[in-house]
Amino acid sequence: MEPQNIGGISAGQLKSFMEKIENLEQDKAELLETIRDVFAEAKAEGFDVKVMRQLLKMRRMKKEELAEQEELLDLYRQALGE
């Protein structure tokens, strides 16, 4: 018989959470593999995957954060004489 409550911890509830997390981790691994496949397909079609990843990163940013980053990049380029 499996203990139900050890030191104030519900063993059944903990096991349930752990199983959910393990299942989600497996789903995440499968999604990451699918994403890698899509990038490989894009690369095979001649797209620059590095640039695509940068665009994805920029698209996730808030407009204010993106504008601030672009301003800093411009300022740093100017400071370097580029």
N, C-alpha and C positions, 0 to 999 in steps of 0.2 A: 504494500500500500504506500502510495506516494504522499509525503507530508504536505498538508495544505497551507500551513502557516508556520514559518520558521523565523524567529526573531522579529516578528511584526511584518514579515514579508510574505505576501501571498504567492506561493510557489506556482500555482496554476496561472495566475495573472502574469507573472514574470515570464513563464514559459511561453505564454501566448504572445507577449510583446517580442520576445526573442525570435520566435518563428516568423512573425510578421516582418521583422527587420531583415531576417535572412532571406525571405522571399523577395522583398524589395531590393536587396543587394543583388540578387540573381537577376531580377528584371533590369536593374541599372546596368549590370555587366552586358546583358543582351542588347540594350539600347546603345551603349557605347560601341559595341561591335558593329551595329547597324550604321551608326554615325561614321565610323572609320570606313565602312564600305562605301558610303555615299561620297566621302571625301576622295577615296580612291577612284571612284567613277568620275568625279569632277576632274581630277588630275589627269585621268586617261583621256578626257575630252579637251585637255589643254588649259584648264583653269589653274591659276596659281593658288594652291591650297593655303599657303601662309597668308596671303592677302585676304582670302575668304575668312580665315579664322579671325583676322584683325577686324574685318567688317562685322562679323558676328559679335565680337566683343564691343565694338562701338555702338551697334544697334541695341544692345542690352543696357547701355548707359542712359541716364537721364540727360535731356538736352543741355541742362546747365553744367553737368559734369563734363560732357563732351566738349562744350564750348570752352570751359576752363582748361581742359587738357590741351586743346588745340592752341589756345593763347599761350600757354606755358611752352609748348613745343616751338612755337614761332619765336617767343622771347629767347629761348635757349639757342635756337639756330642763329638768331641775330647776334647773340653774345659770342658765338663761336665763329662768326663771320661767314656763315653759310647761306 
